[in-house]
């Protein structure tokens, strides 16, 4: 039989029935959150699932194939729940919600929402907003010493301060100690005006801002005067034993190997230490090793010490900050790759 006479069965995919759904938002403030930035959050959801989503006034309209519409409805419902729980939205958070729902891990979203670390002075709940932040908070709770390593904007300092404030209020510790290496002044602060606390205060501004959020200016000042909030340059830690204290070392990438060893061995009973830093922002002289990098290598297998690495996915500042970090990381990888290739070519020529 001629081949052209042979009939072949071809299964054509059936076109799924298009659905249209509408959601009426009863609360004007909720609608403003959902529709902010020209409804960009709704557009992100629509592009992800292949649905046409638009928002106007207090109405959301969704059009598309059944699965796309149902998935979009699911994500929007979760985001509405987050808004009701006073969780500030950002593009990266919307993408995280979709990713976890797609993977069947919506329970992780609920765990983050349920984990209220502390409240600000104004009553706003403080929660981990990314998976990296959740891991960081849990690691601090489990261990006596925790290293938090990652780029700016990932919430390392703020979350550490929130946990410290909770521990002080709950009488788990007797004081909070804030430490930071004053690299810009070479740890020699004598030429700066004022007493020791006034000299070191500018370097601890991010930590102070966090504590002000928790306690308010009046209580913060009172706790400082009572010695329950203490600030000190790293050099002043030598010879001390820090018991019943919550100690936060910020900008630890600018410690030397000797300094961080000295600091970590100050740990006393019923204390916690948080060591935060960004290894891409080392201000030490070129021939000086970063104590943070060295300590992570030496202590990686020691029990009761936790290590958490943040990435650009954990940035909770403006979405543009994550894009900037990503661009610089890509540039560094490109330069390192080119550098290694040049080294290989040089070795081949010498060989």
VENLINTA-V231301 format. One record per helix or strand. SS is the DSSP state (helix for helix, strand for strand). FROM is the first residue (numbers start at 1). TO is the last residue. If there is no record, write none. Layout:
BEGIN
SS_FROM_TO + SS_FROM_TO
END
This chain:
BEGIN
helix_3_5 + strand_18_24 + helix_28_49 + strand_52_56 + strand_59_65 + helix_66_84 + helix_91_102 + helix_106_114 + strand_116_119 + strand_125_127 + helix_131_142 + strand_145_149 + helix_156_169 + strand_175_180 + helix_183_185 + helix_196_225 + strand_229_233 + helix_234_237 + strand_242_242 + strand_245_250 + helix_252_254 + helix_257_264 + strand_267_267 + strand_272_277 + helix_291_299 + strand_305_309 + helix_312_314 + helix_319_350
END
